[in-house]
């Protein structure tokens, strides 16, 4: 960790934003599966669907209640997890105007740990929220209390279906998540804000993500062009490590508290 903390001190001394980008690896340490493995499969009739097939607008149009059932099961998994030391450590940076937290995770663990929404950019959405499936408004709203978490394979009840509607127009609601066949935008997923923050970065810490989606690549690329010091924290090698000035091949729950201590009083 010595080289990583030296790089963090270098980035701290520069003029610009301090940005942390977190991915599924951070929440995996809280017991949330990435859902890219076998535990993420979902059975509809006689067919098993991979998460990358279910997490699409096309799948929602064909079988909306099966997709909802999968998300309500996932929501229960996320609710059963607790923020870990990595999530909790980042809360200490929230008071600084220099700091921004960008997360790919939809589990809400950063918010539950105490990070404020105003400086936490959830670029893939929040599994606790829904919005209008007909897009009458980009406004998000909490999934109603009448909608329970589901066990794996459990269908959405008639009562829950009746509650999963847009409060503005009455159309069906959809999960507030970015699906694989959808694009980032500012209103829903902070696209322009996150690009701006990345382009102002003096230090970028990438934790627990392995370069699978587009906007995280843009964050790293823009920060690199801005001359930011880039640190990669991941238990495994990944493409971001090749771009980093320093690499910590350890868990985010181990590395982030040390990094935050080094950034005290920014």
N, C-alpha and C positions, 0 to 999 in steps of 0.2 A: 504493500500500500504506500510505501514511501514515495515512489515516483508519481503515483496518483495524487497524493496530497500536495506534492510540490507543484504539479500542474494546476491543481485547484488554487493554490496560493498565487500562482502566476496569473490565472484568469481573474481572480478577485482584484488584483492590483490594477487591472486594465479598466478603461472607461467603457461601460456598456452594461447590458442586462446579464443577469445570472439565470440561466434557463435549465430546468430539469425535465427530461422527456422520459416517461415511464411506460413500460409495456407489461405484457402478461406475466413475465417472469417475476415481477415484484409481487403480484397477487398470488402467484403459485405458492409463494412462501407462506401465505395465509391459508393454504389448502384449497384454493380455487383451481380446478383443472383448466387447462387452456382450451379444452373442447376440440382440439385438433386430433386427439387420439380416439381410441375406441369408446371411451366414456362419453364422447360427444355425439355419438350416433343416435338417431331417432327413428323409431319404427312407425310406419304408416301402413296399415294393412299388412301385406306380406313383404313390403320393401323396407330396407334400411336406408336412411338418408344421412349423408355426411353433412356436418355443419355448414360447409361451404355451398351445399345445395339448398339447405334450409334457410340460411341467412341471406336471402335474396328477395327482391321485390317480386320477381316472377313466381317464386314459390308461394309468397303471401297471396298473390292474386289467384293461384290455383287452389290453395288449401289453407286459407287464413287461420282457421281454428287449430289446425295441426301445428302451424308455426307459432301461434300464440301459446299453445300447450308447452312447446319446447322452451319458449322464453320464460314462462311462468315456473317451469321446473328449474331453469337456470337461475332465475331470480331467487328461488329458495336456497340454492347452493350458495349464492353470493351473500344472502342474509345470514346464513349459518357461519360465515367466516368473520374473523375479526382483523382490524388493521394490525400490521406487524411493525417492528421497530423502524423499518424503512419509511412506511407511511407516516408514522408518528414523528420521526425526526424532521421531515420536511415542513411540518407545521411551524417550526421555529423560524423559518425564513419568510413566512407569509407577511410579516409586518414591513418588510423592506420593499420599497418601490422599485428596486432593481430586479426583484425576483418574479419569475413566472413559472408555473407548473403546467406542463402539457402532458396529458395522459391518453393512451389508447384504451385504457381499461374502462369498461362500462359498469363495474361493480360498485362504484360509489365509495370505496374504502378510503380514498384520500379525503373526501368530504366528511365521512364518519370519524376519521382521525382528527379532524379539526381544520383542515385546509379550507380557506374560504372560496366560494364559487367565483368571486370576482377576479381572482387570480389563478384559478384552476380551469384549464381549458380542456374539456372532455371531448376530444375530437372524434370519438366514435359513439358518443351518446351516453345515456344513463339507463340502465335496465329497470330502474324504479319509475321511469317516466314514460308517458305515451304522448302521441299527437294525432291529429286528424289524418286518416288514411286518404281522404280526398284532398288533402293539402289546402283546406279553406284558410288555414293560418299556420305559420311556423311555430306558434306558441305551444310549449310543452305543458303537460299537467300530470300530477301524480296519478299512478294507476289507482283506481278507487279501492277503498278499504274492503269493499264487498268482494273483491277479486282475490281468491286465496292463492298461495303458492301451491304447486302441484307436485305430486310424486311422479317419477319417471313412468311414462306411458299412460298417465291419467288424463282423461279428456277435459276440456273446458266445459263447465256446467252451463245450463241455460241461464241461470241467474248471473253468472259471471259474464256471459256473452251480452246480456242486456245492459250490464254496467260498463262494458268496454266500448263506449261511444264518445265521440267528440262533444264536449259540453257546449260548443258554439253552434254547430250545425246539425248534430245528431247522427252524422255518418259514423261508420265503424272507426274505432281507434286502431292505431298500430304502435308497436314498440318504438320508442325513440332511440333507435340505433342506426348506424350507417351500415347498410347491406352491401354485399360484394358487388352488386350490379348498380350501385348508386355512386354519386360523386359528392365530394366535399363541397360545402358552401359556407358563407359567413353566418347567415341567420341561424342555421341549425348546428354547425360544427366548427365555427370560429376560424374558417379558412384564412381570411385576410389578416385577422388579428395575429394568428399564430405565425404566419409568414413574416409579418412586421417584427414581431418579437424576436424571431430567429435571426432576422437580418440586423438586429441591434445587439446581438449577443456578444459578450466578452468571454463568457464561459458557458459551455453546454455539457451537461452531464446526461448521458444516455444510460438508462438503467433497465435491464430486463426485457429488452426488445431486440428482435433479430431481423429487422429490415424486411418485413413481409408486406407492408402497405405503403402507399404513395406519399402521404403527407409527412410521416416521419422522415422519409428520405429527403423531402424538401426542407424540413427543419435542419437536418444535418448539413445539407448542401449549402443552404443560405447562411448558416452560422459559419461554415468553413470559409465561404466567400468574404464574410465580414471580418475574418481574421481571428475568430474565437478559438480559445483553447477547448479542445474536445476530449472528454473523458468517457470511456466505455466501461460500464459495470455489467458483467454478465457471467454466469457460471460457464457458458460455452462460447467458443469462437463464433463470430458472426461478421457480416460485411462491415458493420460500423466500426469494429475493432481495427480494420485496416486503415480507417480514416482518422483514428484517434491519436492524440498526442500521448496519452497514457491509458493503460488498460488494467482493470482489476478483475481477475477471473475468480470472483467470489460472489456471495449472495448480496443482493441489495440490502437486506436487513442487517448485514454486517458492515457493508461499505458506506451506506448513506449516512448513518449517524456520525461516522468519522469525518465524512466530507462536510456535513452540516456544521460540526464543531469547528472545522477549519474556516468556514464561512461566517462565523459568528460576527455579529455587529456590522453586516454589510449595509 
